[in-house]
Amino acid sequence: MSTAPLQLYGVHGSPYTRKMLALLRYRHIPYRYTHSSTGIPGLPEAKPRLLPTFYLPDAGGTLQPVTDSTPLIRRFEADHPGRAAVPPDPALAFIDALLEDFADEWLTKAMFHYRWAYKADEHQAMRVLASWRGAPQDDAALAETAALVSGRQVPRLRYVGSNATTAPVIEAGYQRVLLALEDHLRQHPFLMGSRPGASDFGMFGQLTQLVQFDPTPMALASATAPRVMAWTGRMEDLSGLEVADSGWLDPSHLPASVQAMLGEVGRLYAPLLLANARALAAGQSELQTTVDGQPWVQQAFPYQAKCLAWLRRDHAALLPDARAQVDAALAGTGCEALFVPA
């Protein structure tokens, strides 16, 4: 195991950058962070360019750009032992991974939606994100850069599924997730118990934007979820948190609050994963389905077909006892539909 600091670049407006920085701090993994959206001079550029990007050695020891937070978390578990963020129990690890995927792939819909569908949020985001680059700009240059930021981000709404049809589902879903997490935090400091799992960091990443930056979703959180707002601030740096091996939840006796969160996964995310997979299998560029009893339409997204395939692969790889625990936890949530044989 190398003790050299990990090299990465990203920006604070990226929920995945914040997710991974918080994870590195918690796990006491040394790192060197470059605030940039374009890369580190002298090192190869990631293709596609995603944030954050880590530079990790390949088999020959040459640094290569590596993205995608979920497999990176698992790689770091193997490369840097201690203070694990993946539960050792296979059943709980699967539930943790499902909740992480929900945060990464569904809650980001709410993040993009509120930021770019509301004028006040867009006005703030485009100017602040443009300023985060660090280079001094006069007002005219800042306005030009802000317009470029908005022009690049608003068209991405079609990928996440934010539009006039889906807006009511996204907004109602976001508010229920807030309330579910607020309820959980009444009795537990983290989603996975008295210590954080990968799902905690995934949820935290999106909430850094939703409850700490963008005005409209932040006002909703302020009105209904003070614990969530405090938790998001606390998650930023858990380097001093003392953890115990006994700190994980028991997957055979999950709290009702975790069951409620799984219910939101089944209600909001599972139907989209299934409809997306069907659309792509049929060669369709657009998916149309029903989510939470309301119509949903968006551009089909190949990456989320991979997410479904990975979840199914990991579910099938569970040993019978662990799979039975997972299936019992998912029963009645709607998530079980993801694992019904085709």
N, C-alpha and C positions, 0 to 999 in steps of 0.2 A: 504494500500500500504506500503510495507516494504521500509525503507530507507537504509537498509544494502546494501553494494556494491554487484553487481552481480559478481559471480565467473565464469571465463571462461578460456579456454586454446586454443591456436592455434599457428600458425607460420606466419611470414610475407611473406613467399613464397606462402601462400594460399590467393587467391583473396577474398574468402568468409570471412576469418578472417579480412582482411583489410576493407571489406564492413561493417562488424558489429562493428568494433572498431570505424570507422568514424561515424556510426549512433549513437552509444552511446555517443560520444563526442558532436555531434550536439544536441542531445536530452537532454543533461545534466543528463544522467542516470549514477549514480555512479557505478564503476566497479573495479574489481581486476583481472588483466590479468596475466596469467602464460604462458610464452613462452615455449611451449612444444608440441610435436606431439604424446605423449604417455599418457597424462593425468595428474591429480593432485594427489599426494600421499594422501592416506586416503579416497579418493572419488571413487565411482564406475566408471568403464570405459564404455564409450558409445559403443554400438554394433548395427550397424557397426560403426567403429571409423571414424568419420568425423570431419572436422575442419571448423569453431571453434565449440567447445562443451561448452555449458553453463550448470551450475548446478542450477536448479530451484526447488523450493519446490513442492512436490506432495500434494495431498489432506490431507495427514497426517503431512505435514511439513517436510518430509524427502527430502534432496537434491537428485535429480535424474539428470543424464546427458540428455541433450536435444540438438538436432542438427536441421539443415535445416533453413537457414536464412529467407526464406519468411514467414513461419508461426511464427517464432520468432519475426519478425518485427511487425506482427499483435498482438501478445500476449503483446509485450511491449507497443503498443498503448493503450491497455486496462489497463495495470498495471501502466503505468507512463504517466499521462496526461500532455499536454503542448508540444509545439514545435513539432507538429505531422509531421510524414513523410508520412502519407497516406492522400491524399486529402479528404476533407469532402464531396465533391460532388460525388455521386456514379458513374456517368458516367466517370468523370476524374479519379477516383480511379481505375476503371476497366482498362482504357487506361494505367495508371501508372503501374498497375500490369502486363499487357501484355508486356510492355517494360522492366520491371524488369525481367520477365521470359525469354525474349529474351536475355538479357544480361547474366543472370545466365546460360542459357542452350545452347545458340548458340555462343555468343562471347567467351565463355570458349573453344570452339572448336579451335578458332584462337589462344588462349593463349597456349593451349597444343601443337597445331601444330607447331607454331614457336619455342617454347622452345625445343621440342624434335625431330623435323624433320630436323633441321639445325645443322650442327656439331658445329659451333661457339657458337650457343646459348646453345646447350646441354653441351658443354665443360664448359661454364661459370656457367650454372645453377647447374650442378651436384656438382661442387666444392663449390659454394657459399651456396647452400642449405645444404650441409653437414657441412659447417662451422657455420651455423646459430644455430646449436644445442647448442653452447656456451661452451661445454667442450673442453679444450685444446687438440690438436692433433698434432703429428709430421707429416711430409710430407707423410710418408708411411701409417699412420692411416687415414689421410685425403683422400688419393687416394683410400683406401679400402672403406671408408664410401661413397665417391662420386660414386664409382662403384655400391654400393648397392642402392643408390638413383636412379641412372639412370636405373638400372635393374628393379626397382620397377615401375618407372613411364613410361618408353617407352612402355611396353605392354598395358598400359591403353589407348594408342592412338586408339585402336580398339573400345573402348567404345565411345569415342567422335567423331570418324569418320574421323580421319586424316590418309590418305593413298595416294598412287600415283594417284588414280582416283579422289579423292575429293580435293586434294591440290589446283588446280586452282580456284575452287569455294570458298574455304575458304579464300584464299589470296585476291581474287578480292572483296569478300564480306567485309573483314576486312577494306580494303582501302576505300570502299564506305561508310561504317559506320563511319570511321574517318572523311570523307569529309562532311557527313550529320551532324555530331555533330559539326564540325568546323563551318559549315554554321549557325546552330542553335545558337551557342555561339556568333555570330556577333550581335545578338539582345537580347538574353536572357541569364541570368547568370546560369540557371539550366534548365533541361529538362521540369520540371513542372512549370516554371515561374520564379518569383523572390525569390523563396524558393525551397529547394530540396524535391523531393518525393522519394519513395522507388526505383524507376527506376534510379534516379541519383546515389544512393548508389550501386545498382547492376552494373551499367555501370562503375562507379569508381573502384569497386573491380577488375574487369578484366583488366582495363586500368593501374592499379598500376603495373601490370606485363608487359603488352604489350608496354606501352609508357615510363615506368620508369626503366625497368630492362633488358628485353631480347633484345639483340643488333639488330636483324633484324627488328622486328616490331617497335622498338624505332626509328631506322633510317628513316623508312617510315613516322612515325609521325612527326619527326623533319623536314622532307622535305616538308610536306603538311599541318600539323595541329598544328601550334604553340599554338593556343587557347586551343586545347584539352590537350596539355601537361601542360599548365599553370593551366587549370581547374582541372586536376587530382591532381596536387600538392596542390591546394587550398582546394579541397574536403577533404583532409586528416583530417583537424581539423576546423570545422565550429562552434566551441563552442562559438565564439564571434559574430556570425552572428545574427543581429537583424531581426526578421521576423514579417510580418504583416498578418492578416487574409485574406487580399485582394491580397496576393501574388501569388495565384494560377492562372493557365491558365483557360480560359473559354472553356469548352469541346465542345461547339457549334460553336466556332470560333478558332479552333486550328491553330497555325502558319503553314505555308507551310513547314517549316523545320521539324516539328513534323510529318506532313503527310508523308514527305520523309522518316523519320525513320520508320514509320509504314509500308511504302512500302518495306523497307528492311526486316522487320519482315515477311511480306507476301511473299516476294521473296525467302528468305533464310530458314526461320524457319517453316512456316506453312506447306510447302510440306513435310518436314521431320517429323513433328508431325503426320501428317495424314498417311504417309507411314509406320512409326514406329507402329502406332496403328493397321494398317491392318496386318502387319507382325506378330505381337504378337497375334492378334485374330486368325490368320491362323496357329499358332503354329510354326512359322518360326523363326530361330535364326538370320537370316540376312535379312536386308531390301535392296531393290534395287529400286531406283526411279530416277527422274530427278529434279535437282535443278538449277534454273537460266539457263535452257536450256542445262545443261550438266549432264552427268551420276553421280550418287551418290550411293555408296555402303558402308555399315557399319553393325556392329553387332547391332541387335535390343536391345533397352534399356528400360526395364520396368519402370524406374522412369519417363521417359518422357511421357509414356502413362498416368501416374498419373497427370503430368502437364497439358496435354490436358483435362483430365477429370475435373480437378479443374477449368480450364478456362471456360469450357462449363457449369459447375455447377454455377459459379459466373455470367456468362452471362445470364443464364436462371433465376437466382434469381433477376436480375435487374427489377425494376418496369417499366411499359411500356414506360414512357417518357424518363427515363434514358437509356433504351435499344435502343430506337429510336435514341438518341444522339450518342450512341456508334456505332450503325450500320451505321449511316451517316458518322461518322469519319472514319470507316473502309472501306467504299464502295470504290472499285477500288484499294485498296492496296494489295489485295490477302489474307488479314487476314480474310475476311468474309467467306472464305472457311472452316475455323475452326468451324463455328457455323451453317453450313447448316445441317438440320436434316438428319440423316442417312436413 
